[in-house]
């Protein structure tokens, strides 16, 4: 049988159509992001944007505050827990409460500005915070009432080195690093503040002349006042209790009592 003269033309047309289809398919952009079977597409990370919050703050402890409904963990520091004590010259002192009160005095009722760095596992904002331009984390570490949290940041290592060299705060004695305290330090009970004193933060001091003066956490001499309970000095839970026991306020001279 003689081949049809139309066959070569048909073959040529088919080849041209196939080439056109392949060209269009190759040039067509994908209709959506490629995904693995069974997985949703992951959004491409955009530029990082930190959250900034400002306002009056409530102090929870030496490294945690609350601004309205937002709990804020101060970035780069770790302060002793509220029930944690430290040893100085063999005597226990409430370094956790001292740290909490120091944070309260640094803020002083002023507006706190915080810039978010991260979020922790307790759903707290981790942030660098300042008051009047003063960095709260740096201030706490430089006084020795918080440690540089080196496992997470190196921001305040110079301040810690200074506090250690000057034997300030916790560095003027023995203490358990807060991260060890929280994880069940074997000897932690030696450093625990007895429960009745946890919320009794007024210091009843006896001067060299025998005068009894109490200091609230707002007192400018609060941090410098060390209690000798064996010598009759004591803690009070309220100013009324302190006055009833015969102590006068640091704010008032004897003539006004």
ZADREN-422226 format. One line per field, with one value per residue: residue in three letters; y, z, x of N, C-alpha, C in turn. Coordinates in steps of 0.05 Angstrom, whole numbers, padded with zeros to 5 digits. Last residue first. Example, Ala and Ser with C-alpha at 12.3 -4.5 7.8 and 13.67 -1.06 7.14 Angstrom:
! residues 2
aa ser/ala
nv -00045/-00114
nw 00142/00156
nu 00257/00264
cav -00021/-00090
caw 00143/00156
cau 00273/00246
cv 00001/-00066
cw 00157/00156
cu 00258/00264
END
This chain:
! residues 257
aa unk/unk/unk/unk/unk/unk/unk/unk/unk/unk/unk/unk/unk/unk/unk/unk/unk/unk/unk/unk/unk/unk/unk/unk/unk/unk/unk/unk/unk/unk/unk/unk/unk/unk/unk/unk/unk/unk/unk/unk/unk/unk/unk/unk/unk/unk/unk/unk/unk/unk/unk/unk/unk/unk/unk/unk/unk/unk/unk/unk/unk/unk/unk/unk/unk/unk/unk/unk/unk/unk/unk/unk/unk/unk/unk/unk/unk/unk/unk/unk/unk/unk/unk/unk/unk/unk/unk/unk/unk/unk/unk/unk/unk/unk/unk/unk/unk/unk/unk/unk/unk/unk/unk/unk/unk/unk/unk/unk/unk/unk/unk/unk/unk/unk/unk/unk/unk/unk/unk/unk/unk/unk/unk/unk/unk/unk/unk/unk/unk/unk/unk/unk/unk/unk/unk/unk/unk/unk/unk/unk/unk/unk/unk/unk/unk/unk/unk/unk/unk/unk/unk/unk/unk/unk/unk/unk/unk/unk/unk/unk/unk/unk/unk/unk/unk/unk/unk/unk/unk/unk/unk/unk/unk/unk/unk/unk/unk/unk/unk/unk/unk/unk/unk/unk/unk/unk/unk/unk/unk/unk/unk/unk/unk/unk/unk/unk/unk/unk/unk/unk/unk/unk/unk/unk/unk/unk/unk/unk/unk/unk/unk/unk/unk/unk/unk/unk/unk/unk/unk/unk/unk/unk/unk/unk/unk/unk/unk/unk/unk/unk/unk/unk/unk/unk/unk/unk/unk/unk/unk/unk/unk/unk/unk/unk/unk/unk/unk/unk/unk/unk/unk/unk/unk/unk/unk/unk/unk
nv 01253/01298/01292/01253/01263/01218/01178/01132/01125/01089/01035/01010/00978/01012/01022/00971/00967/01010/00992/00920/00879/00883/00852/00879/00877/00849/00822/00783/00812/00862/00883/00937/00987/00999/00998/01043/01096/01119/01081/01047/01003/01035/01029/01054/01060/01071/01088/01075/01096/01065/01044/00991/00981/00944/00947/00916/00871/00815/00773/00736/00720/00671/00633/00646/00642/00594/00573/00522/00501/00488/00449/00431/00467/00466/00503/00553/00556/00561/00612/00644/00619/00630/00663/00699/00764/00807/00796/00817/00881/00882/00879/00900/00856/00848/00895/00889/00844/00862/00900/00866/00834/00847/00819/00768/00718/00666/00653/00698/00742/00774/00779/00829/00861/00890/00937/00921/00895/00939/00971/00938/00934/00987/01042/01105/01136/01134/01067/01008/00941/00891/00830/00779/00767/00701/00648/00615/00613/00680/00718/00776/00831/00893/00946/00989/01039/01062/01121/01116/01093/01075/01042/01035/01014/00964/00941/00939/00902/00856/00852/00843/00794/00765/00771/00775/00741/00705/00709/00704/00750/00735/00695/00703/00674/00675/00687/00712/00696/00741/00753/00757/00788/00792/00828/00819/00799/00822/00812/00855/00885/00936/00908/00878/00848/00816/00815/00817/00816/00850/00915/00947/01008/01050/01044/01014/00970/00946/00890/00889/00854/00830/00820/00753/00687/00659/00609/00543/00505/00444/00377/00335/00338/00404/00455/00515/00566/00571/00566/00585/00613/00583/00563/00509/00511/00533/00491/00447/00466/00470/00417/00397/00424/00403/00350/00354/00373/00329/00290/00313/00311/00255/00241/00255/00216/00150/00098/00044/-00024
nw 02351/02341/02366/02336/02266/02216/02182/02208/02263/02323/02365/02401/02383/02357/02312/02287/02277/02241/02198/02195/02206/02222/02250/02295/02346/02387/02373/02340/02295/02265/02198/02163/02117/02065/02044/02072/02070/02046/02050/02027/02061/02126/02187/02254/02310/02375/02402/02420/02395/02350/02337/02314/02267/02236/02172/02140/02117/02118/02086/02108/02160/02165/02134/02133/02073/02060/02062/02078/02037/01997/01986/01933/01893/01857/01817/01840/01854/01805/01791/01832/01867/01935/01971/02019/02011/01974/01931/01940/01948/01926/01918/01876/01842/01834/01807/01760/01738/01727/01688/01646/01637/01613/01563/01548/01558/01576/01613/01643/01672/01724/01783/01832/01868/01855/01828/01775/01768/01769/01727/01682/01684/01676/01651/01647/01624/01659/01661/01619/01598/01552/01563/01552/01573/01590/01585/01606/01571/01543/01486/01473/01475/01477/01517/01562/01610/01663/01701/01773/01823/01828/01804/01846/01886/01864/01863/01918/01933/01909/01936/01988/01981/01971/02017/02078/02111/02161/02177/02162/02134/02102/02057/02034/02016/01982/01971/01920/01888/01860/01788/01729/01664/01610/01615/01662/01642/01651/01636/01623/01639/01666/01674/01723/01730/01755/01787/01841/01833/01817/01816/01767/01731/01682/01615/01550/01502/01438/01403/01345/01286/01232/01168/01160/01138/01100/01128/01103/01081/01115/01092/01058/01021/01022/00973/00938/00931/00866/00811/00778/00711/00649/00618/00612/00585/00536/00517/00513/00472/00429/00421/00404/00355/00325/00321/00291/00243/00227/00219/00176/00136/00129/00111/00061/00024/00051/00020/-00016/00000
nu 00142/00170/00219/00248/00229/00206/00220/00230/00185/00202/00180/00145/00106/00073/00104/00099/00045/00039/00069/00075/00108/00178/00237/00288/00339/00363/00408/00391/00381/00404/00395/00420/00409/00416/00364/00341/00351/00307/00247/00211/00206/00215/00247/00246/00287/00306/00368/00418/00460/00463/00394/00360/00306/00262/00238/00184/00162/00133/00126/00162/00164/00138/00173/00244/00280/00331/00381/00376/00346/00383/00420/00408/00362/00317/00314/00315/00370/00394/00377/00399/00455/00458/00511/00549/00578/00570/00539/00489/00515/00584/00640/00666/00667/00612/00598/00630/00608/00556/00566/00586/00539/00491/00485/00486/00435/00425/00463/00471/00441/00473/00433/00416/00440/00484/00479/00480/00431/00395/00413/00405/00348/00332/00364/00336/00297/00255/00265/00261/00273/00270/00232/00189/00124/00105/00092/00129/00170/00175/00190/00233/00236/00201/00213/00181/00179/00140/00129/00138/00140/00194/00233/00269/00235/00224/00275/00283/00244/00266/00315/00297/00272/00320/00351/00344/00399/00432/00501/00554/00564/00506/00469/00401/00338/00276/00225/00230/00293/00342/00341/00373/00371/00354/00293/00243/00180/00116/00049/-00003/-00046/-00008/00051/00090/00155/00213/00257/00242/00170/00128/00105/00067/00075/00046/00075/00084/00113/00127/00151/00192/00194/00232/00203/00176/00184/00132/00089/00086/00029/00015/00023/00011/00070/00098/00087/00099/00050/00017/00022/00083/00080/00097/00138/00125/00077/00093/00126/00091/00057/00092/00106/00057/00049/00093/00078/00031/00051/00081/00041/00014/00053/00060/00005/-00013/00000/00001/00039/00011/00017
cav 01228/01296/01313/01246/01266/01238/01204/01146/01125/01112/01045/01030/00964/01000/01043/00981/00947/01010/01015/00946/00875/00889/00859/00860/00889/00862/00846/00774/00803/00843/00877/00908/00978/01000/00978/01016/01080/01120/01096/01073/01000/01022/01038/01034/01073/01052/01097/01060/01110/01062/01060/01004/00984/00957/00940/00940/00883/00834/00797/00741/00745/00694/00644/00634/00660/00602/00601/00539/00507/00513/00462/00413/00467/00448/00475/00544/00556/00536/00589/00640/00632/00609/00661/00674/00741/00811/00789/00788/00864/00895/00863/00918/00868/00827/00889/00912/00844/00841/00909/00887/00822/00860/00848/00778/00743/00677/00631/00693/00716/00773/00769/00810/00849/00864/00939/00937/00879/00917/00981/00946/00910/00973/01014/01088/01132/01159/01088/01031/00962/00910/00857/00784/00782/00728/00668/00622/00590/00657/00709/00748/00816/00863/00937/00963/01034/01044/01105/01129/01102/01099/01051/01045/01041/00982/00946/00955/00929/00865/00856/00867/00817/00765/00784/00769/00766/00705/00714/00681/00746/00756/00697/00702/00689/00667/00673/00728/00693/00720/00762/00738/00787/00790/00814/00836/00789/00827/00805/00842/00856/00929/00932/00876/00869/00814/00815/00832/00809/00823/00898/00933/00979/01045/01049/01034/00977/00966/00903/00886/00879/00828/00834/00781/00706/00669/00636/00561/00522/00471/00400/00334/00325/00375/00444/00486/00556/00575/00578/00567/00614/00591/00592/00516/00500/00548/00518/00446/00460/00494/00436/00387/00428/00432/00357/00343/00390/00355/00286/00309/00337/00272/00232/00274/00240/00174/00116/00068/00000
caw 02357/02328/02376/02361/02289/02237/02170/02199/02235/02309/02345/02411/02397/02382/02331/02295/02294/02266/02213/02189/02184/02228/02227/02286/02322/02392/02390/02366/02311/02284/02224/02168/02144/02082/02035/02075/02085/02032/02064/02014/02036/02106/02159/02234/02286/02358/02391/02431/02419/02370/02332/02339/02273/02261/02188/02154/02104/02139/02080/02079/02153/02178/02124/02146/02093/02057/02053/02094/02062/01995/02012/01956/01904/01880/01809/01829/01875/01820/01773/01830/01842/01915/01960/02005/02027/02000/01929/01945/01949/01931/01939/01898/01850/01847/01833/01778/01745/01747/01713/01659/01648/01638/01565/01559/01547/01556/01596/01621/01664/01695/01769/01810/01876/01866/01857/01785/01769/01789/01754/01689/01686/01701/01645/01662/01609/01656/01674/01630/01609/01564/01552/01561/01554/01598/01569/01623/01571/01557/01504/01469/01463/01477/01489/01557/01581/01654/01677/01747/01814/01842/01788/01820/01889/01869/01838/01902/01942/01902/01907/01982/01987/01952/01992/02057/02105/02139/02184/02175/02159/02104/02081/02029/02032/01982/01996/01943/01892/01879/01816/01746/01692/01616/01599/01653/01655/01638/01654/01612/01640/01660/01663/01708/01735/01741/01758/01832/01848/01827/01819/01793/01735/01710/01634/01571/01520/01459/01416/01374/01298/01261/01185/01152/01160/01100/01118/01125/01075/01106/01109/01085/01024/01025/00999/00939/00943/00895/00821/00795/00739/00667/00624/00625/00612/00553/00521/00531/00499/00439/00428/00429/00377/00331/00335/00319/00258/00231/00240/00202/00145/00139/00136/00083/00023/00044/00042/-00017/00000
cau 00129/00144/00201/00235/00248/00199/00212/00253/00190/00192/00198/00163/00128/00063/00100/00126/00057/00025/00079/00061/00090/00150/00220/00267/00327/00337/00412/00401/00358/00416/00383/00422/00402/00440/00384/00331/00370/00333/00268/00215/00222/00198/00251/00238/00277/00292/00343/00396/00452/00484/00419/00367/00334/00264/00261/00193/00186/00139/00111/00162/00177/00126/00148/00220/00269/00303/00379/00393/00332/00368/00422/00407/00389/00320/00316/00290/00349/00398/00369/00370/00444/00453/00484/00544/00571/00582/00568/00493/00491/00558/00626/00660/00693/00628/00586/00634/00636/00560/00555/00603/00563/00498/00482/00511/00444/00408/00453/00489/00431/00471/00456/00408/00414/00488/00477/00502/00456/00393/00413/00432/00365/00326/00359/00354/00322/00269/00250/00275/00255/00288/00236/00216/00141/00112/00077/00106/00152/00185/00169/00224/00258/00200/00215/00192/00179/00161/00122/00139/00114/00185/00210/00279/00246/00202/00261/00301/00241/00239/00315/00313/00256/00298/00360/00325/00384/00413/00474/00542/00577/00526/00485/00430/00356/00304/00230/00219/00264/00334/00342/00359/00378/00383/00313/00265/00205/00141/00071/00021/-00049/-00035/00041/00065/00135/00187/00261/00265/00195/00122/00128/00067/00081/00053/00054/00092/00091/00135/00128/00188/00184/00225/00222/00179/00187/00159/00093/00095/00052/00007/00032/00000/00044/00101/00085/00102/00075/00018/-00002/00068/00088/00075/00138/00150/00078/00074/00137/00114/00046/00079/00127/00069/00030/00092/00103/00030/00032/00094/00062/00000/00042/00082/00017/-00020/00016/-00015/00033/00027/00000
cv 01231/01270/01311/01266/01259/01239/01226/01174/01141/01111/01070/01041/00984/00987/01032/01003/00958/00991/01016/00967/00901/00886/00865/00870/00869/00875/00861/00798/00793/00834/00856/00902/00948/00989/00976/00995/01051/01104/01096/01090/01026/01019/01021/01046/01051/01066/01077/01069/01097/01076/01055/01018/00997/00958/00957/00932/00908/00848/00818/00767/00753/00721/00669/00648/00648/00621/00610/00568/00524/00520/00487/00427/00450/00445/00457/00514/00544/00534/00563/00616/00625/00623/00638/00675/00717/00789/00794/00780/00835/00875/00876/00904/00886/00839/00868/00906/00866/00841/00888/00897/00843/00847/00861/00808/00751/00703/00641/00670/00707/00745/00772/00802/00833/00850/00911/00941/00895/00901/00959/00956/00917/00949/00999/01059/01114/01156/01114/01050/00984/00934/00872/00810/00786/00742/00696/00643/00594/00635/00684/00743/00788/00852/00907/00956/01008/01039/01088/01110/01115/01110/01076/01056/01052/01011/00966/00961/00948/00894/00867/00873/00843/00789/00784/00782/00762/00732/00716/00685/00725/00755/00720/00704/00686/00685/00664/00714/00707/00720/00740/00746/00765/00790/00814/00820/00806/00817/00808/00837/00841/00898/00926/00904/00863/00836/00813/00832/00825/00813/00871/00914/00971/01015/01046/01037/00997/00972/00922/00901/00874/00855/00834/00794/00734/00689/00644/00589/00540/00487/00426/00357/00326/00363/00414/00476/00526/00563/00583/00581/00595/00592/00601/00546/00508/00538/00534/00473/00460/00490/00461/00406/00420/00438/00386/00351/00381/00373/00313/00306/00335/00299/00249/00266/00259/00198/00141/00086/00025
cw 02377/02335/02364/02371/02314/02259/02191/02189/02228/02280/02332/02391/02406/02398/02358/02316/02304/02286/02240/02206/02177/02202/02236/02261/02310/02368/02394/02385/02338/02303/02240/02196/02146/02110/02054/02068/02087/02045/02048/02027/02021/02081/02141/02206/02266/02334/02372/02421/02432/02397/02354/02334/02300/02270/02213/02173/02118/02131/02101/02072/02124/02170/02139/02138/02107/02080/02051/02087/02081/02020/02013/01983/01930/01889/01832/01822/01864/01842/01787/01813/01839/01890/01941/01995/02010/02020/01955/01945/01956/01932/01947/01922/01875/01858/01848/01806/01764/01756/01735/01685/01660/01652/01590/01564/01561/01544/01573/01603/01639/01687/01739/01796/01854/01875/01870/01815/01781/01791/01774/01718/01695/01705/01672/01659/01623/01642/01672/01643/01621/01572/01566/01547/01567/01576/01580/01610/01589/01559/01518/01486/01456/01462/01489/01527/01575/01624/01669/01725/01786/01832/01801/01803/01863/01872/01842/01875/01926/01909/01898/01953/01982/01956/01971/02031/02080/02135/02159/02183/02176/02132/02080/02056/02024/01999/01999/01970/01918/01883/01835/01775/01706/01645/01611/01639/01644/01655/01639/01633/01630/01661/01652/01699/01718/01749/01742/01802/01835/01843/01831/01794/01763/01714/01663/01590/01541/01476/01437/01383/01328/01271/01214/01170/01149/01123/01119/01113/01098/01100/01097/01102/01053/01029/00999/00967/00943/00905/00851/00807/00756/00696/00644/00634/00627/00581/00540/00537/00519/00467/00440/00439/00404/00354/00343/00334/00287/00248/00247/00225/00172/00149/00146/00109/00046/00044/00033/00006/00000
cu 00107/00130/00173/00214/00233/00220/00209/00246/00216/00199/00185/00183/00149/00085/00090/00123/00084/00037/00065/00073/00075/00134/00191/00253/00308/00325/00386/00404/00367/00394/00400/00412/00402/00434/00408/00352/00363/00355/00294/00237/00227/00216/00232/00240/00270/00279/00331/00369/00428/00477/00439/00394/00338/00293/00262/00216/00196/00165/00115/00148/00175/00139/00137/00194/00245/00294/00350/00390/00349/00353/00404/00406/00389/00348/00323/00290/00323/00377/00374/00362/00415/00443/00483/00515/00566/00575/00583/00523/00498/00535/00600/00646/00689/00654/00602/00622/00642/00589/00558/00593/00581/00522/00494/00509/00470/00418/00436/00480/00446/00463/00451/00434/00401/00463/00481/00502/00479/00419/00412/00433/00394/00344/00355/00345/00341/00295/00266/00255/00272/00271/00258/00225/00168/00129/00081/00089/00128/00163/00180/00200/00250/00224/00219/00191/00194/00157/00146/00132/00115/00158/00197/00256/00257/00212/00238/00288/00259/00235/00288/00313/00271/00280/00338/00332/00367/00400/00456/00513/00563/00538/00505/00444/00385/00320/00259/00225/00256/00304/00334/00363/00363/00391/00341/00286/00228/00164/00097/00042/-00025/-00038/00013/00056/00110/00168/00235/00270/00217/00146/00121/00090/00077/00056/00065/00069/00102/00110/00138/00163/00179/00216/00213/00200/00191/00162/00123/00099/00059/00031/00022/00008/00035/00074/00090/00101/00075/00044/-00002/00044/00072/00084/00117/00151/00103/00075/00119/00125/00069/00069/00115/00091/00043/00073/00103/00054/00031/00077/00075/00020/00029/00072/00040/-00006/00010/00003/00018/00019/00018
END
